Amino acid sequence: MNTKLKKRIASLFLPLLIVLALPFGISFSQAIVLSTLIFTLTVWTFNLFSKAYTSFILIVIFIIFGNTPVERILFFPLSSDFFLILLAFLFSDGVIKSGLIQKLIKPYINLFVTSALKFLFLIVFLTTIMIFIIPQPFARLIFISILLNEVMTDLEFEKKKKGLFLFSTYIISMFTNNFFVKGDIVLNKALIQISGISISESQWIEYFFVPTFAMLVLTLIIFLFLYKNDIKIEKTSNKITREYFNTSEKWSLFLISIVFVLWSLEGVLKIPGVFIILLGVFILYIRRFLKFQDLKNIDWGLMVFLTATFAIGPAMSGSGIANILFGYITPLFPNTMSFFLLLAIVLSTIVIHMFLGSLVTTLSVVIPGLAIITSGVIPELPMALLVFVAIFAHFILPFHNVILVIGEGYGFFDSKPVIRFGFVATFITLIGIFFFFIPWWRFIGVL
């Protein structure tokens, strides 16, 4: 019997025990829902079965036994965000295939690869500006990584140095993705949908931009200090090798630029993002950068997984399980607004994230639960924001953030720097929350 089979069998033990014992006075239907959730979270964490298949089973169980309206279970695929993410896969794929963006910006990167500090700030600029060019965060990071890897290969960077700079790209993107709602249309939208709190683009910038940037600067300072000998850059050439566009490429770049402008002005023009990205996809099909068979490039498994994770909160609340379970730990939380309450929210969120791994899953479990525990003590908005900032840039292992999984999976870096810097990320997260985010939220009147 191999190790994975043993883990699969072991993953059934606690769910079966819950169904047989009916602990905490729960009903049979509640036991089915709770046991299925625990089984699913276990197999997601240890990658024991396909996430898509187990997510589908979870959704079906929630619908049958969850005592929750179907439209609440399926509110993600019924929302415009579902189609926005679907279209973003296609649009991002087409932009990358066009090769226009690579051709436009690659010649100028060499100007900034003269010191580690300049290179890191170039990465900050790229990961920020590319938010408005490639909306899908995973495709965007892969594109930037390939581009930077090509540049560093041309400059003959050794493997370790390339790996560290590429790893820094993924760390930096955790912060720059948090500058705007559209920075991560998966995670940031998840916070809004799971919390049920409407946050506009301008409000998001007000809540997050300043403290996130301060936290990013702190992270870069620590990164430079830890790896100063490994990422030192010798003098490089500042020569620009210009790339020229033919007439067809100029027309394509012009048309795609219209989409970029509309996307960046979405809040001003009041045009839904889904229609803007739909226009972009249409243009890419007309210009033949996309074909009908590119529909297969959409990560349908991810969409099923996201549907399941978004359904956890409504199912836990609708079935009554959240009230029962979190009622037991409510006494552990201070019943007055205080530093210790904020610390309890942050630490409990981090601990749960360490076990669950997925950021979206953690939000879907923690926010509804803590809403019960902290009801009447702290307003819903700062509680949800606090949960979010406790995990958006925190990790110890690669599986704690899906973008790290992507970076390691593509071979841009290995797990060693992730683990080493991961422990530092815990320190940075706590410093960032209590010295940047909370003071800022108090200053603007959120907390």
N, C-alpha and C positions, 0 to 999 in steps of 0.2 A: 504494500500500500504506500503510494508516494505521499509526500508532504502536503501537496495541494488537496488531495482527496481527503486526507485527515482533517484539514482545515474546513473543508466543505461539510464534512460530517459533524465536526465540532460546532459549526455555525448554526446547526439545527437544535442544539441542546437547550439553550435558553428560550428560544421561541416556543418549543414544545412544552417546556416547563411552565411557561406563562399560560398557555392554553389549558393545561391540565390543572394548574393550581389556582388560577383566577385570583392573583394577588391584589392587594389594595382595594378589594371589594368591587372590582370591575366586572362587567357582564361578559358573556361569551363573545358577543360581537366586538366589544372593546378589546378583548384579549386577542382576537384574530387580527385586528388592526395594529395593535401594539407589537405583537409577535412578528408580524410581517414587516413592520417598520424596522425593528431591531435586526431581523435577518437581512433585510435589504441594505441597511447601513453597514453591517458587518461585511457583506460580500463586496460592497462598493469600496470600503476601506482597504480590504486585502486583495481586491481584484480577483475574486474566486469564480465569478460568473460574468457573463456579458452584462454591462451596465444597461444596455438598451432593453434586453429581455427582462431583467429583474425590475427595471423601472416600469415596464409595461404591466407586469404582474402586480406591482404595488398600486398602480393606478386603478386596475380592475378591482382589487380588494378594497381600496378606499371607496370606490363607487358602490360596491355591493354591501359592505359592512360598516362604512364610515358614518352613516346617518347624517350625511352632508349633501346639500344640493349638488347635482352633477356640474352645474355651471361654475361652482366654486372650486371643485376639484380640477376642472379643465379650464380655469380662467386664463391660464397662460396661452394655450393654443387658440383661445377665443379672443385674445387681445391683439392690438396692432403691433405690439413689440415682437410677437411671434413671427409675423411676416417681415418686420424690419430686420430681424436677425437672419431669416432665410435669404432675403434679398441681399443682405450685406455679404453673405458667403459668396454669392454670385458676382456681385460688384467688385469685391476685393480680388477675387480670382481673375476677373477680366482686366482690372487695372494692372495687376502684376504681369499677366500674360502679354499685355500691350508693350511692355518694356519701355514705355515713354518716361515714367518717373525715374527709373534707373538712369536712363540716358540724360535726363535733365539735371539730376543732382550729383551723380557720382563724380564728375570731373572736379567739383568744388570741395569735396571732402578733404582732399590732401592738404588744403590750406590750413586745416585745423588739427592735423595729426602731427603736431610739433612738440607736444608735451602731454602728459597724462591728464592734467587738469583741463586743458583745452579740448582734448578728445572726449572726456566725460561730459563737458558742457555741450559739445556737438551732439552727443547721444541724447542729452536732455532736450535739445532743440529738435532733433529728428523725431524722437518719440512723441513730442508735443505736436509738431506741425503735421505729422503724418496721421494724427487723429482725424484731421479734416480731409484727408485724401483717401485713406483706407479705413473705413469704419469698423470692420470686423477685427477685434483686437488680436486674435490668434494669427490671422493671415498677415496683419500689419507687422507683428513682431518677427515672424518668419522672413518677411520681405526685408526688414531692416537688418536682421541678422545675416542674411545672405549677402546683402550689399556691403556691410561692414567687413564681413569675412573676406570678400573679394578684395577690398581695399587693403586690408592687413596682409593678405597673401602677396599682393603686388609690392607691398613695402617690406616683405620678408620678415614679418613678425614670427617669433618662435611660437610653438603650439601652446605652451602654458600662458603666454602673454595674450594670445588671441582668445583663449578660453576665458580668461579673467575679464577681458573687456566685453566679451559677449555675455558673460554672466552679469556684469554690471548693467548691460542693456536691459536685461529682464528685471533686475532690481529697480532700475530707474523707471521703467514702464509701469511698475506697480503704483508709483507716485504720480507720474504724469497722466496716467489713465484716470486718476482721481481728481484732476483739475476740472474736468467737465463731465456732464452726464453722459455725453456721447463718447467719452474716453473709453469706457468699457460698457458696451450696450448689453452685455450679459449681466455682469456683477452689479453695476450701478442701477440698472433697471430693476434688478432683483430686490435691492434695498427698497426702492419706491413701491414695488408691487407687494412685497411681503409685509412691509410696515403699514401699507394702506395710506401713507401720507403723501400728498401731492407736493412734489418739489420741482420747480421750474429750473431751467438752465441757469438763469441769473441767481436764483436762490442757492443752487448747488455751488456756484462759484463763490458766493458770499460765505457759505458754511465751510467750504473745504480748501479753497485755493491758497490762502495765506498760510494756515498752519501746515498744510501738506507740503508747500514749498519749503517752509522752515525745516520740516522733518527731512525732506529730500536733501537739503544742504548739509544737515547733520550727518546723514547717511553717507554722502559723498566724502565728507571730511574723514569719517571713520574708515571708509573703504580705502582712501588714499593712504591713510596712516598704516593700515594693516598690510597693504600690498605695494607699498612705495618702491620696494626693490624689484618686485616682479613685473610691474607695469611701467617702469621707466622707459621713456621713448628717446632714442638717439635722434640726432638731427635728420630730418627727412626733407625731401624735395617739395617745394611749394608750387611746382609747375602745374598749370592747368591744361589738360588735354581736352580741347573743346569738342563737343559732339554736335553734329549738324542734323537738322530735321528736314526730311523731304516734304513736299506739299501735302501729301496724304497724312503724314504724321502730325504736321502742324494743325490740320483740320481736326484730327482726332484729339489732340491735346487741347484745342480750343473748346471742343464740345464737352470733353470731360471736365475741363476747368469750370464750365457753367454749373455742373453738378456740385463741384467743390464749393463754389461761391454760395449756391443755394443752401447747401448743407451747413455752411458756417453761419448763414443768416437765417436759419430755420426759425429761431425764436422771434426775430424781428418781422419776418415776412408771414409768420403764422401758417406756414405750409408744413403739414405733417411729414416727418422724416421718412415715413414709408413711401410716400409719393415721390420724394426727391430721389431716393435710392432706386425706386422703380424706373424713373426716368433715366438714371445712370445705367441700369441694366439694359434698358431698351437701346440706348446709344451704343453700348458695347456690343450688343447683338448686331445692330445695323453696321457697325464698323468691323464686324467679323472677328472681334477679339474673344467673343463667347459663341459657343455652339450649343445646340439643344442637348447634346450628350453631357454638357458640363453640369447639368442638373444633378448628376451622380456625385459631383464634388461637394454638394451640400452634406454636412454631417448630420444626417437624419437621426442617428443614434444619440447625438448630443441634444437634439430637440426633444426626443422622448425623455431623456434623462432630466432636462430642465423642466419639462412638464411635471415629472414626478416630484422633483425637489420643491417646485412651487406649490404642489398639492399638499405637502406635509403639514404646513401650518394650518390651513383650513380644515384638514381631516382631523388633526389633533384637537382643534378647538370644537369643531362640529360634533365629534364623537364624545366629547367630554373628558377625554383622556388627559388633556393638558391641565385642566382644572384639578384633576385628582393627583397627578404626579407632582406638579409644581406646588400644589398645596402642601405637600410634605416638606419641601425645602424652603418654603416661605419664611419660617422662623429664623433661618440662618442669615437672612438679609436684614439689615437695619431698617426700621420702619419710619425713619426720618431722613430727610435730605441731608447728606453729609459726605465727607471725603470717603468714609468707609463704605457707603452705599455705592459710590462711583467705582471704588476699587473692587468691590464684590462683583459688580456687573462686568468689569473689564477682565478680571481673573477667571470668572466662571465661563465667559465667552472664549477666552484663549484656551482653557482646558478642554472644553467641548470641541473646539476646532482641532486641537491636537489629535483627538480620537477620530473625528469624522473626516478630516482632510479637506473636503470640498467647502469652499467659501459659501457658495449658494446654499448648500445643505445646512451649513452652520447657521446662516441667517434664518432659514426657514424653520429651524428647530428652536433657536435661542430667542428670537424676537417675540413670537407668540407666547412663549413660556415666561419670559421676563416681563412681558406686558401684564401678565396676571400677578406676578410677585410684586412688581413695583407700582401697581395701580394706585393712584391717589397720592403717591410719594414723589415721583418724578414724572413730568410730562412725557407723552409718547415720543415726541420728536427728538429731544436730546437723548432719550434712552436708546432709540433705534440708531441714531448717529454714533453713539458711544459704542454700541455693539459692532457697528461697521468699521470704525477706525481701530478697534482692537484686533482686527484680523486682516484688513485689506493688504497690509505690507508685512504681515508676520508669518514666519515659517521656521521650521527646523529641518524638515525633510522635503524633498522635491514634491511629494504628493500633497503637501499642504497648500500648494497653489498650482492650479492647472497650467499656468504659463511656464512654470519651472519644469513641469513634466514635459511640456512641448519642447523646451530648450534642450533638456537632457536627452529626450527621445530623438531629436534631430542631430545629436552629437555636437552641438555647439559648445557644450561644457559638460563636465562629469559631476557626480554628486559630492565630491570632496569639498569644493569651495562652498557649495550650498549648505552643507552641514556645519562647516566652520563658521560661516557668516550667519547661519540661522540662529545660533545662540546669541550673537550680537544683535540680531533683529528683535529679539525679545526685549533687550535693554532699550533699543531705539524706540520701540513701540510704546513702552511705558513712559519714557521721557517725553516722547512726542505728545501723548495723550494729556499728561498732567502739566506740561510746561508750554505746550503750543495750542492744542485743540481746546481744552477746557477754558484756559484764560481768554482765548479768542471768542469762544461761544458766549462767555459771560460779557465780554466787551460789546458784542453785537446784540445781546439780549436774548439769545436762544436758551441759555441755561440760567 
